Amino acid sequence: MSCVLELKNLSYVYGKGTPFEKRAVNRVSLQIHRGELIGVIGHTGSGKSTMMQMLNGLMRPTEGQVLLDGKDIWAEPKKIREVRFKVGMVFQYPEYQLFEETVSKDIAFGAKNRGLEGAELEKAIRDAADFTGLKPELLEKSPFELSGGEKRRAAIAGVIAMNPEVLVLDEPTAGLDPMGREVLLSQIMRYHRERQNTVLLVTHSMEDIARVADRIVVMHKGDLVMFEPTRRVFSQGERLTQWGLSVPQITAIMQELRRRGLDVPEGVLTVDEAFRALLPLLKKEGKLW
């Protein structure tokens, strides 16, 4: 599996050389493979958002390198704009960045700047709207007529329409109700499954990460403290607790059942997995008709 993104001793220092100097990211090194869905977690102030903004050149590292397809993204500073088409960034509450007359024009904005036009542009708009679950009749409406969840999906569609190699989503479900969270997460999973692009998902929801991530980056006070497959990360609940994090609720419940002597597997991450694990035990105990 080829490497699409590599961080080499990446650091960022706010206020360098001043009394307010703060190291937000501290010598992080990692490799992300093409087509992976990577979860990024960490307590508030852990440095995860700062690190994400260095991936497409929105912030320039104080030290170290970001390599995209093996090339330092700052090797040619005048071409940094091209990097931002290849590494698409969706910020927290991206709906606040909507500004065009219609949803269609908003989705088209980045793709047009990348050089798409005519039938190719129209297809990119339709495909992006489809991936994010926006109905065709919404495309000619003003974005300000949409619901909160629809605005969020429209903003994400604008980045997807550029067809980036890497899609970075910073808390994409923040502030949505449970149904809105479920719909948006399902659309992100579908996009990743069909396009096979690399996706980085920053979130505080352990349940979301457990469902979708291949591997998880764990940040703490600017340091990369863990980068492991999802099941392995959530099997280390005590370490996560030390860093102000937790395991998914269903994982905690299944761990407690193990402590009480029930023969259930370790590393259960989802309700579906828990159901499959508990069903034979319930049948054995005669708890099911």
Backbone as a ProteinNet text record, in pm:
[ID]
protein_1_A
[PRIMARY]
MSCVLELKNLSYVYGKGTPFEKRAVNRVSLQIHRGELIGVIGHTGSGKSTMMQMLNGLMRPTEGQVLLDGKDIWAEPKKIREVRFKVGMVFQYPEYQLFEETVSKDIAFGAKNRGLEGAELEKAIRDAADFTGLKPELLEKSPFELSGGEKRRAAIAGVIAMNPEVLVLDEPTAGLDPMGREVLLSQIMRYHRERQNTVLLVTHSMEDIARVADRIVVMHKGDLVMFEPTRRVFSQGERLTQWGLSVPQITAIMQELRRRGLDVPEGVLTVDEAFRALLPLLKKEGKLW
[TERTIARY]
85.3	0	88.6	66.9	155	120	220.2	204.2	160.3	48.7	2.5	48	49.8	92.6	196.3	301.6	400.7	437.8	438.3	484.2	620.5	716.9	852.3	888.7	896.4	936.3	859.8	730.3	647.7	620.3	647.5	624.2	561.9	484.3	433.9	437.2	497.5	510.3	438.5	339.7	271.4	356.6	365.3	436.4	582.7	646	786.8	874.5	957.6	1049.5	989.4	861.4	794.8	770.3	733.4	701.3	579.7	501.8	379.7	400.8	527.6	558	489.9	425.1	357.9	376.1	427.4	447.4	318.8	247.5	117.3	130.2	230.1	258.6	407.2	442.3	579.4	640.6	716	796.4	717.1	607.1	521.8	571.7	586.8	623	524.2	467.7	376.9	358.9	306.5	276.3	131.1	61.9	-77.2	-84.1	-142.1	-147.3	-265.3	-248	-352.1	-477.2	-593.7	-719	-759.6	-677.7	-713.3	-816.3	-894.4	-975.7	-916	-857.3	-783.7	-866.1	-883.8	-945.5	-839.6	-873.6	-780.3	-852.3	-800.2	-864.4	-762.8	-813.6	-730.2	-814	-776.5	-847.6	-832.9	-923	-912.4	-774.5	-707.6	-573	-463.5	-498.5	-398.7	-312.1	-355.7	-278	-330.6	-442.4	-490.1	-535.5	-607.4	-654	-537.9	-440.3	-321.1	-248.9	-236	-168.7	-243.9	-377.7	-456	-436.6	-426.1	-412.6	-274.3	-179	-47.7	-46.5	-146.8	-146.6	-168	-239.3	-259.4	-204.6	-114.6	-43.1	-114.3	-224.5	-289.6	-201.5	-122.1	-22.4	110.7	217	349.8	421.7	475.1	540.9	655.4	671	788.4	911.7	890.9	998	935.1	1019	973.1	907	853.2	798.4	664.9	582.2	464.5	491.6	495.6	519.6	388.6	350.8	233.1	282.4	249.5	301.3	453.9	517.4	662.9	730.6	652.6	712.1	673.8	771.3	748.4	653	541.2	441.1	491.4	596.9	652.8	780.5	809.1	928.2	919.7	796.2	771.9	656.2	685.2	579.4	476.5	517.9	423.6	316.9	341	246.1	162.9	164.4	92.7	-58.2	-109.3	-252	-290.9	-201.1	-229.6	-242.6	-165.4	-172.9	-312.2	-371.3	-502.8	-615	-592.1	-688.5	-673.5	-550.4	-523.4	-556.4	-542.7	-577.1	-689.7	-812.9	-929.8	-960.8	-985.2	-1008.7	-1151.3	-1221.7	-1354.1	-1343	-1361.4	-1347.9	-1472.5	-1456.8	-1572.2	-1672.4	-1801.1	-1908.7	-1881.5	-1858.5	-1824.5	-1939	-2061.6	-2176	-2163.6	-2079.9	-2060	-1979.6	-1924.2	-1844.9	-1926.8	-2056.3	-2141.6	-2167.9	-2163.2	-2177.4	-2240.4	-2252.6	-2301.1	-2453.8	-2505.7	-2650.3	-2727.5	-2667.3	-2734.9	-2641.9	-2701.6	-2623.7	-2531.4	-2583.6	-2504.2	-2377.8	-2392.5	-2275.5	-2176.5	-2227.3	-2137.4	-2055.6	-2122.2	-2052.1	-1949	-1982.5	-1895.7	-1772.5	-1773.3	-1671.1	-1528.3	-1498.6	-1362.7	-1327.6	-1423.1	-1398	-1367.1	-1438.7	-1411.6	-1271.1	-1231.4	-1096.7	-989.7	-1027.3	-932.3	-926.2	-1019.6	-1014.9	-1125.9	-1219	-1330.2	-1430.7	-1491.5	-1593.6	-1685.7	-1796.7	-1889.1	-1947.5	-1956.6	-2017.4	-1940.2	-1807.5	-1724.3	-1757.1	-1777.1	-1812.5	-1951	-2046.2	-2182.4	-2184.2	-2105.5	-2099.2	-2038.6	-1934.9	-1871.3	-1970.5	-2053	-2153.6	-2257.1	-2307.6	-2410.1	-2355.7	-2234.8	-2176.7	-2152.5	-2102.3	-2074.7	-2203.9	-2308.4	-2438.4	-2494.4	-2477	-2525.5	-2451.9	-2319.1	-2240.2	-2282.8	-2320.3	-2355.5	-2505.4	-2582.2	-2724.9	-2809.7	-2762.4	-2841.7	-2934.4	-3062.4	-3158.7	-3139.1	-3158.3	-3137	-3216	-3337.6	-3420.5	-3363.9	-3267.3	-3206.7	-3096.6	-3047	-2927.8	-2950	-3072.8	-3098.2	-3155.6	-3162	-3205.4	-3088.1	-3120.8	-3016.6	-2968.1	-2837.4	-2788.4	-2845.9	-2892.2	-2944.3	-3088.2	-3147	-3280.1	-3273.2	-3154.5	-3138.8	-3143.5	-3172	-3163.4	-3016.5	-2991.9	-2854.2	-2777.2	-2840.7	-2773.7	-2749.9	-2845.6	-2829.2	-2717	-2707	-2596.2	-2461.5	-2454.8	-2330.3	-2293.1	-2392.7	-2365.2	-2328.2	-2390.1	-2356.2	-2211.5	-2168.4	-2030.9	-1930.7	-1962.1	-1874	-1872.4	-1988.8	-1996.5	-1904.5	-1889.9	-1801.6	-1657.1	-1614.5	-1477.6	-1469.1	-1569.2	-1569.8	-1568.6	-1635.6	-1642.6	-1504.5	-1407.7	-1271.2	-1197.7	-1260.7	-1202.2	-1060.5	-1044.3	-910.2	-858.3	-726.7	-666.2	-691.4	-687.3	-705.9	-815.2	-912.3	-1019.5	-1002.8	-986.2	-969.5	-1097.2	-1159.3	-1285.5	-1262.6	-1273.7	-1250.6	-1385.4	-1421.3	-1547.8	-1668.8	-1686	-1793.9	-1934.2	-1949.6	-2083.6	-2111.8	-2020.8	-2038.5	-2167	-2245.8	-2365.4	-2487.8	-2474.9	-2590.7	-2667.6	-2798.3	-2876.6	-2840.3	-2882.2	-2842.2	-2873.2	-2991.3	-3025.2	-2934	-2907.3	-2817.5	-2677.6	-2630.8	-2497.5	-2492.5	-2595.6	-2599.9	-2601	-2683.4	-2692.7	-2557.9	-2497.3	-2372.1	-2260.5	-2251	-2146.5	-2164.3	-2288.5	-2315.4	-2272.4	-2296.4	-2257.6	-2106.1	-2035.5	-1888.9	-1834.9	-1894.7	-1852.9	-1875.4	-1988.8	-2017.6	-1916.9	-1888.3	-1789.9	-1655.5	-1612.1	-1482.9	-1484.6	-1592.8	-1603.2	-1601.3	-1672.1	-1685	-1567.2	-1516.9	-1405.7	-1269.6	-1262.9	-1136.7	-1029.5	-1073.8	-979.3	-940.1	-833.4	-789	-871.4	-918.7	-1000.2	-941.2	-927.8	-889.9	-1007.7	-1053.6	-1171.8	-1133.6	-1142.7	-1116.4	-1249.4	-1257.6	-1384.2	-1361.8	-1458.9	-1460.5	-1547.6	-1614.4	-1706.2	-1632	-1611	-1544.4	-1630.4	-1762.9	-1852.5	-1837	-1827.4	-1809.3	-1678.4	-1570.9	-1439.4	-1436.9	-1496.9	-1496.1	-1562.8	-1665.1	-1740.7	-1666	-1585.3	-1537.5	-1385.9	-1305.7	-1161.7	-1085.6	-988.3	-894	-787.6	-733.6	-635.1	-669.1	-613	-643.5	-514.2	-509	-403.8	-453.6	-375.8	-410.5	-308.5	-356.9	-270.3	-291.7	-182.4	-191.7	-84.5	-128.7	-37.8	67.8	23.7	113.7	192.3	187.7	263.3	173.7	231.5	165.1	191.7	87.2	107.3	64.5	-11.6	-52.5	-96.5	-59.2	-108.2	-117.2	-235.6	-255.1	-388.4	-409.2	-541.4	-648.3	-768.6	-877	-902	-911.8	-942.9	-832.1	-709.1	-596.3	-598.8	-632.4	-639.9	-744.8	-865	-973.6	-964.6	-865.9	-841.5	-753.2	-707.7	-618.4	-688.3	-803	-886.6	-817.2	-733.2	-665.8	-571.7	-500.5	-409.8	-490.1	-600.9	-683.2	-736.9	-776.1	-826.2	-719.6	-595.1	-485.2	-474.6	-517.3	-507.9	-640.4	-733.5	-861.6	-959.3	-938.7	-1025.3	-1098.1	-1180.9	-1257.8	-1272.3	-1328.6	-1361.8	-1509.6	-1556.7	-1700.2	-1781	-1901.5	-1983.5	-2005.8	-2032.9	-2058.7	-1932.9	-1815.8	-1690.1	-1673.7	-1706	-1696.7	-1792.8	-1913.3	-2012.2	-1961.6	-1907.7	-1858.5	-1736	-1651.6	-1537.2	-1585.1	-1691	-1746.1	-1805	-1870.4	-1924.8	-1812.4	-1700.4	-1584.8	-1533.5	-1527	-1478.2	-1570.1	-1697.6	-1794.1	-1800.8	-1712	-1699.3	-1769.6	-1834.9	-1901.9	-1800.7	-1823.8	-1733.8	-1768	-1728.4	-1749.7	-1613.8	-1602.4	-1471.6	-1423.4	-1293.1	-1235	-1248.8	-1238	-1230.6	-1358.9	-1475.8	-1602.8	-1619.6	-1650.9	-1652.5	-1790.2	-1882.4	-2012.8	-2125	-2245.9	-2364	-2388.4	-2368.9	-2388.3	-2293.9	-2167.6	-2070.9	-2112.8	-2159	-2202.1	-2321.6	-2415.1	-2533.2	-2492.5	-2400.1	-2356.3	-2282.3	-2208.9	-2133.9	-2224.9	-2331.2	-2418.9	-2527.8	-2563.7	-2675.1	-2656.7	-2538.2	-2521.9	-2535.7	-2486.8	-2496.4	-2641.3	-2719.2	-2859.5	-2937.3	-2907.4	-2973.2	-2938.4	-2811.7	-2764.3	-2832.7	-2857	-2921.7	-3073	-3123.3	-3268.5	-3338	-3265.3	-3323.1	-3400.2	-3388.9	-3460.9	-3562.4	-3676.4	-3777.1	-3731
-119.9	0	124.4	214.8	330.6	439.5	519.9	628.9	755.6	815.7	939.2	1061.4	1049.9	1160.2	1109.7	1186.6	1154	1280.5	1271.1	1380.2	1341.8	1433.1	1407.6	1511.8	1469.4	1559.1	1691.2	1683.8	1802.6	1874.2	2003.9	2085	2218.9	2271.9	2408.1	2478.3	2598.2	2676.7	2809.3	2835.3	2965.4	3065.9	3188.7	3295.9	3267	3201.9	3162.7	3284.2	3271.3	3378.3	3486	3466	3562.7	3497.8	3578.3	3519.6	3426.7	3433.2	3352.4	3227.4	3193.1	3079.4	2951.7	2880	2755.1	2655	2538.5	2433	2352.3	2370	2304.5	2164.8	2145.7	2014.3	1989.2	1869.4	1845.1	1725	1752.8	1651.6	1524.2	1541.6	1428.3	1367.1	1235.3	1161.2	1046	1034.7	924.1	913.7	799.4	776.1	734.1	790.5	755.6	695.1	577.2	505	550.1	539.5	577.3	491.8	558.3	486.3	456	494.2	470.3	571.8	531.8	626.4	633.7	748	766.9	851.2	803.2	882.3	961.7	1082.7	1167.5	1213.4	1173.1	1208	1270.6	1341.9	1406.4	1505.7	1528.1	1624.5	1763.7	1854.9	1994.4	2049	2108.7	2162	2060.9	1944.7	1839.5	1866	1959.3	1992.3	1931.4	1858.2	1786.6	1881.5	1989.8	2082.1	2158.9	2197.3	2263.8	2172.1	2046	1949.8	1934.4	1928.6	1912.9	2030.9	2152.2	2270.7	2281.2	2203.7	2198.9	2101.6	2013.3	1910.2	1968.2	2081.9	2139.8	2282.2	2314.1	2440.5	2562.6	2545.1	2660.8	2719.5	2632.6	2677.3	2614.2	2692.3	2641.7	2589	2467.5	2411.6	2499.1	2503.7	2569.1	2483.3	2351.8	2255.3	2135.6	2061.7	1937.6	1957.4	1847.3	1846.4	1773.2	1816.3	1741.3	1697.4	1566.6	1513.1	1461.5	1511.4	1465.2	1394	1264.7	1181.9	1192.7	1198.2	1196.6	1331	1438.7	1570.9	1668	1741.1	1842.5	1948.6	1970.3	2063.4	2207.2	2237.4	2372.1	2383.7	2280.7	2286.5	2403.4	2430.8	2544.1	2625.5	2721.3	2795.5	2859.5	2898.7	2962.6	2865.3	2734.7	2633.5	2573.9	2637.5	2582.7	2576	2662.4	2661.6	2527.6	2470.7	2342.1	2231.5	2242	2143.5	2145.3	2263	2275.3	2215.7	2197.3	2123.1	1972.7	1929.6	1786.4	1738.8	1828	1796.6	1891.3	1842.7	1926.4	1931.3	2051.1	2071.1	2118.6	2048.2	2090.4	2126.6	2254.3	2301.6	2270.2	2282.4	2270.2	2382.1	2349.3	2441.8	2506.2	2424	2479.4	2556.3	2537.1	2607.4	2759	2804.9	2949.1	3007.2	2919.5	2965.7	2970.6	2934.7	2942.6	3089.4	3122.7	3265.1	3290.5	3187.9	3210.3	3223.8	3259.7	3279.1	3148	3040.6	2911.3	2804.8	2694.1	2580.9	2528.5	2520.4	2470.7	2554.5	2686.9	2774.8	2761	2739.7	2721.9	2594.6	2485.3	2358.4	2371.9	2451.6	2464.5	2550.6	2632.5	2736.3	2680.4	2581.8	2527.1	2452.2	2375.7	2298.3	2389.9	2503.3	2599.1	2656	2686.2	2738.2	2635.2	2508.3	2402.8	2385.2	2448.7	2444.1	2366.2	2311.1	2237.5	2333.8	2292	2375	2287.3	2344.6	2274.6	2148.7	2043.4	1917.6	1853.1	1869.9	1812.2	1876.6	2007.7	2078.9	2037.6	2030	1990.1	1850.6	1759.9	1624.5	1625.9	1706.7	1715.4	1766.6	1864.9	1919.8	1812.8	1743.3	1640.3	1526.6	1481.5	1370	1408.9	1531.4	1576.5	1589.6	1643.1	1655.4	1518.2	1422.8	1286.7	1221.6	1236.2	1176.8	1229.7	1356.1	1415.4	1412.7	1350.7	1332.8	1455.9	1548.7	1668.2	1638.3	1661	1634.4	1733.9	1689.4	1776.6	1906.7	1901.9	2023.5	2130.9	2094.5	2193.2	2273.9	2225.4	2285.9	2428.5	2462.7	2598.1	2689.8	2639.3	2724	2804.4	2910.3	2980.9	2890	2885.6	2801.2	2841.9	2966	3014.9	2971.3	2903.3	2845.7	2701.7	2645.2	2505.6	2489.4	2367.7	2336	2329.2	2320.1	2314	2196.3	2078	1960.1	1969.8	2028.6	2045.4	2143.6	2251.4	2346.3	2276.7	2194.4	2122.5	2033.1	1962.8	1872.7	1950.3	2067.5	2150.6	2198.9	2237.1	2285.2	2172.7	2053.2	1938.5	1902.2	1912.4	1883.1	1974.7	2100.5	2194.1	2148.9	2080.5	2028.2	1898.5	1811.8	1685.3	1709.5	1815.9	1845.6	1870.8	1909.6	1929.7	1797.6	1687.5	1552.8	1549	1587.4	1586.2	1444	1429.6	1299.5	1264.3	1367.9	1350.5	1446.5	1394.6	1477	1481.7	1603.2	1622.3	1684.2	1617.2	1661.7	1689.8	1815.8	1854.6	1868.5	1769	1766.7	1789.7	1708.3	1734.3	1717.5	1641	1619.4	1707.1	1797.9	1882.9	1965	1964.3	2047	1989.8	1874.4	1813.4	1724.4	1710.7	1618.9	1475.1	1375.7	1236.6	1188.5	1223.8	1182	1247.7	1377.1	1447.9	1390.4	1354.7	1292.8	1161.3	1079.9	948.3	960	1052.2	1070	1114.8	1215.8	1270.1	1166.7	1094.4	993.6	883.4	843.8	741.6	789.2	918.9	973.1	978.4	1012.2	1014.5	873.8	774.6	635.3	590.7	631.5	594.6	659.9	788.4	859.4	786.5	750.4	683.5	546.7	474.4	339.5	344.7	439.8	444.4	513.4	620.6	693.5	633.8	565.7	508.2	615.2	739.8	845.2	830.5	896.7	896.3	998.6	959.7	1048.8	1054.2	1176.1	1196.5	1259.9	1196.1	1240.2	1277.2	1406.7	1455.5	1462.3	1402.3	1403.8	1377	1420.7	1386.8	1264.8	1215.5	1102.4	970.9	900.7	771.2	671	684	593.1	609.3	734.2	758.4	697.1	724.5	674.4	521.8	460.9	314.7	250.1	315.4	258.5	265.4	368.7	396	388.9	408.9	429	297.9	298.7	187	195.6	315.3	340	472.5	491.4	612	680.1	810.7	897.7	953.4	936.2	991.2	1098.9	1221.5	1334.1	1372.1	1413.8	1460.4	1565.9	1686.9	1799.1	1816	1802.9	1825.1	1704	1596	1476	1370.5	1294.6	1176	1063.3	1022.2	921.3	781.8	772.1	642.3	657.2	559.9	551.3	404.2	347.5	203.4	171.7	45.6	4.8	31.8	60.3	105.8	11	-117.7	-213.7	-215.7	-203.4	-203	-77.7	37.4	161.6	149.9	104.2	100	-17.9	-105.5	-211.4	-160.5	-35.4	23.2	138.3	105.3	206.8	283.9	216.9	285.4	393.4	365.8	465.9	584.3	554.7	662.5	751.3	690.1	767.1	863.2	820.8	907.3	1033.2	1021.9	1134.7	1209	1183.6	1254.5	1205.8	1082.4	1024.6	903.2	840.8	725.8	626.1	510.2	413.3	431	378	384	320.4	369.7	320.1	169.9	118	-25.3	-105.5	-50.7	-117.8	-124.8	-13.5	-10.7	-112	-123	-218	-361.3	-392.9	-528.5	-560.1	-459.5	-480.5	-511.3	-441.8	-467.6	-608.5	-653.8	-790.5	-893.4	-866.3	-956.9	-961.2	-842.6	-837.3	-916.6	-924.7	-998.2	-1146.3	-1189.7	-1331.6	-1384.4	-1298.1	-1345.8	-1369.6	-1473	-1510	-1429.9	-1303.5	-1217.3	-1173.4	-1146.6	-1111.8	-972.9	-954.9	-822.3	-738.3	-607	-517.4	-500.8	-520.7	-495.7	-344.8	-299.5	-155.9	-99.9	-185.6	-135.8	-217.1	-160.8	-230.3	-359.3	-356.6	-477.3	-588.2	-554	-653.7	-709.4	-621.6	-665.4	-760.2	-727.7	-812.5	-952.6	-957	-1088	-1167.4	-1096.6	-1164.7	-1215.7	-1140.1	-1175.3	-1274.6	-1278.5	-1363.6	-1511.4	-1571.7	-1712.8	-1732.7	-1635.5	-1647.2	-1640.4	-1550.7	-1537.1	-1663.6	-1722.1	-1844.5	-1957.8	-1962.8	-2067	-2058.3	-1934.2	-1913.7	-1920	-1939.1	-1946.8	-1813.9	-1703.4	-1568.7	-1525.7	-1605.3	-1571.1	-1680.1	-1640.9	-1738.6	-1813.2
0	0	0	-96.2	-109.3	-8.2	21.1	118.2	44.6	88.5	25.9	105.7	237.3	324.4	423.2	439.7	542	618.5	750.2	835.3	891.6	880	928.8	1032.5	1158.2	1268.6	1263.7	1242	1221.6	1353.7	1357.1	1476.7	1438.8	1532.2	1515	1649.6	1649.8	1771.9	1753.2	1836.7	1835.4	1911.9	1858.4	1928.7	1949.7	1852.8	1867.9	1897.5	1999.2	2036.5	2123.9	2165	2252.4	2389.4	2489.9	2621.4	2617.7	2508.5	2498.5	2411.8	2389.3	2303.6	2354.1	2260.9	2295.5	2182.6	2216.4	2117	2105.1	1993.8	1976.1	1918	1830.8	1772.9	1789.3	1838.3	1879.8	1808.1	1702.1	1632	1599.7	1531.3	1494.2	1363.1	1362.6	1242	1224	1104.3	1073.2	923.2	879.5	738.6	724.6	625.8	597.7	458.1	449.1	322.3	237.1	108.5	13.9	36.8	46.4	62.1	205.1	302.3	442.6	491.3	592	666.9	807.1	837.9	962.3	1059	1180.2	1285.9	1360.3	1400.1	1475.9	1601.5	1717	1843.5	1938	2035.9	2136.6	2213.1	2336.7	2420.2	2360.2	2395.7	2350.2	2383.9	2284.4	2306.1	2281.1	2225.2	2202.6	2080.2	1992.9	1873.7	1746.1	1754.8	1635.7	1525	1559.5	1455	1392.6	1473.9	1420.4	1323.3	1361.3	1273.2	1141.8	1147	1025.1	930.8	987	902	837.7	887.6	821.9	705.3	697.7	593.4	454.7	444.7	311.6	300.8	391.8	378.9	432.1	504.1	565.2	675	737.5	834.6	794.1	803.3	764.6	888.5	884	1002.5	1050.9	1181.8	1240.3	1215.6	1222.4	1195	1123	1050.3	989.2	854	801.1	665.6	659.3	562.4	519	375.8	353.1	219.5	161.5	44.1	-28.3	-153.5	-164.1	-273.4	-281.7	-164.5	-157.5	-173.1	-195.6	-218.3	-107.6	-57.6	45.4	-10.4	56.6	2.6	1.2	80.1	81.5	-2.6	-84.3	-169.5	-267.1	-314.9	-404.4	-346	-259.4	-189.4	-281.9	-403.3	-494.7	-545.7	-528.2	-575.7	-461.3	-345.5	-230.2	-257	-344	-377.8	-440.8	-520.2	-583.2	-478.9	-372.5	-263.7	-201.7	-191	-125.5	-208.1	-339	-419.5	-397	-368.7	-351	-209.2	-112.3	27	65.9	54.3	81.7	230.3	280.9	424.3	449.5	537.2	581.5	729	758.9	896.1	978.4	1110.2	1198.8	1165.6	1163	1124.8	988	884.8	752.1	688.2	739.4	679.6	693.9	786.7	801.8	685.2	599	485.2	355.8	362	242.8	208.6	79.6	45.1	-91.3	-176.4	-312.3	-316.9	-434.8	-452.3	-442.9	-494.8	-492.6	-437	-394.8	-343.7	-453.7	-575.1	-687.5	-708.6	-705.3	-723.8	-609.9	-488.9	-375.2	-390.7	-430	-450	-561.9	-664.6	-782	-756.9	-653.1	-637.2	-641.6	-556.9	-552.8	-679.4	-732.7	-854	-972.3	-982.8	-1090.6	-1076.3	-954.2	-932	-965.6	-960.7	-998	-1149.2	-1221.6	-1367.7	-1432.9	-1354.9	-1414.4	-1476.2	-1586.3	-1651.1	-1734.5	-1778.8	-1867.2	-1805.5	-1888.3	-1846.3	-1731.2	-1732.5	-1626.2	-1491.2	-1492.3	-1369.9	-1322.4	-1413	-1375.7	-1314.7	-1370.1	-1316.3	-1175	-1156.1	-1023.8	-919.6	-957.4	-866.4	-831	-934	-910.3	-824.5	-856.4	-781	-635.4	-613.4	-476.4	-396.8	-461.1	-394.9	-360.8	-452.5	-429.6	-312.6	-309	-201.2	-64.3	-58.2	70.9	98.7	8	33.8	11.1	-71.9	-103.8	-221.1	-203.9	-311.2	-425.9	-550.5	-667.3	-661.6	-604.6	-600.3	-507.3	-423.1	-332.9	-400.8	-514	-573.6	-622.8	-662.2	-710.5	-602.9	-480.7	-368.9	-313.7	-240.6	-166.6	-53.7	-29.4	80.3	215.5	225.8	353.6	377.9	280.1	296.8	348.4	355.3	395	546.4	589	732	773.1	903.4	951.9	895.1	894.5	840.7	692	618.3	473.7	442	520.6	500.9	520.7	624.2	652.2	533	480.3	368.3	242.1	222.3	106.5	114.4	232.8	250.4	225.3	273.1	250.5	101.7	36.2	-107.3	-186.8	-143.4	-212.9	-213.4	-108.2	-103.8	-183.9	-170.3	-243.9	-395.5	-441	-584.4	-645.2	-564.2	-613.3	-632.1	-585	-592.9	-536.2	-409.8	-351.3	-331.6	-335.3	-302.7	-156.8	-72.1	71.7	117.1	190.7	245.5	397	450.9	595.7	651.2	747	806.1	954.1	994.2	1133.3	1204.1	1284.1	1359.1	1267.9	1164.4	1068.4	1126.3	1234.9	1290.5	1412.3	1445.6	1564.9	1555.3	1661.5	1668.1	1600.3	1533	1466.8	1564.7	1540.5	1622.4	1585.1	1666	1639.6	1498.9	1446	1310.2	1207.8	1226.3	1134.7	1137.4	1257.6	1270.9	1194.5	1211.8	1149.1	996.6	945.2	800	743.4	806.8	753.6	760.5	870.2	883	778.8	753.7	652.8	514.5	485.3	355	340.8	449.3	445.8	420.6	486.8	468.3	323.6	266	127.6	32.3	54.5	-27.6	-24.5	95.1	108.9	40.7	58.2	0.8	-151.8	-211.9	-357.6	-426.2	-365.9	-428.6	-392.9	-277.6	-229.9	-207.9	-181.7	-145.8	1	37.2	176.5	254.5	372.8	455.7	596.4	647.8	788.2	859.5	965.8	1038.8	1181.4	1211.9	1347.8	1420.7	1537.7	1610.6	1758.1	1840.1	1982.1	2008.3	1904.9	1921.6	1903.3	2012.7	2004.4	1927.1	1938.1	1865.8	1714.1	1666.8	1523.6	1474.4	1547.5	1508.3	1506.6	1608.6	1619.2	1499.1	1445.4	1333.3	1201.2	1181.1	1045	1025.6	1129.6	1110.2	1093.4	1002.1	989	1098.3	1114.6	1221	1289.8	1408.4	1485.7	1529.8	1504.7	1558.3	1691.5	1797	1927.7	1963.1	1982.4	2018.9	2164.8	2230.5	2369.3	2393.2	2422.9	2451.4	2342.8	2216.2	2104	2059	2137.4	2104.1	2039.2	1945.9	1893	1992.6	2065.4	2169.9	2126.1	2017.3	1966.4	1821.2	1739.3	1601.5	1568.4	1589.1	1581	1514.3	1472.8	1425.3	1531.4	1485.9	1573.4	1690.5	1662.7	1769.5	1875.4	1831	1924.7	2013.8	1954.1	2032.4	2142.6	2105.6	2203.1	2299.3	2278.6	2377.1	2491.6	2479.6	2580.5	2653.2	2713.1	2777.1	2886.7	2964.9	3076.3	3025.4	2917.9	2861	2806.7	2738.3	2685	2796.6	2906.9	3021.2	3073.4	3074	3118.3	3033.3	2908.1	2814.9	2802.4	2893.3	2893.5	2790.5	2742.1	2640.2	2697.3	2614.5	2660.8	2547	2578.1	2474.1	2440.2	2326.5	2297.7	2410	2432.2	2542.9	2534.4	2415.8	2403.3	2435.8	2403.9	2438.3	2589.5	2658.1	2804.9	2867.6	2812	2865.3	2849.5	2732.2	2707.8	2794.3	2819.8	2909	3051.1	3094.6	3228.5	3236.8	3130.8	3128.6	3138.8	3073	3084.4	3227.2	3289.3	3428.5	3522.1	3484.9	3567.4	3532	3445	3417.6	3294.9	3216.4	3095.9	2984.3	2908.1	2800	2674.6	2675	2558.4	2506	2374.9	2317.1	2358.6	2350.3	2373.6	2247.1	2264.6	2149.8	2072	2136.1	2068	2051.5	1929.5	1900.5	1868.6	1822.9	1779.8	1842	1838.1	1890.9	1813.3	1681.7	1600.8	1644.5	1669	1714.9	1851	1940.2	2073.3	2062.9	1975.1	1957.1	1912.2	1814	1763.5	1870.6	1957.6	2063.7	2174.9	2205.4	2317.1	2279.5	2152.3	2109.4	2148.1	2123.2	2163.4	2314.9	2393.5	2539.2	2584.6	2524.2	2560.1	2523.2	2407.6	2367.3	2464.3	2502	2592.9	2728.5	2773.4	2903.9	2894.9	2774.4	2758.8	2773.4	2744.7	2758.2	2633.2	2524.7	2402.8	2373.2	2319.4	2281.2	2156.7
[MASK]
+++++++++++++++++++++++++++++++++++++++++++++++++++++++++++++++++++++++++++++++++++++++++++++++++++++++++++++++++++++++++++++++++++++++++++++++++++++++++++++++++++++++++++++++++++++++++++++++++++++++++++++++++++++++++++++++++++++++++++++++++++++++++++++++++++++++++++++++++++++++++++++++++

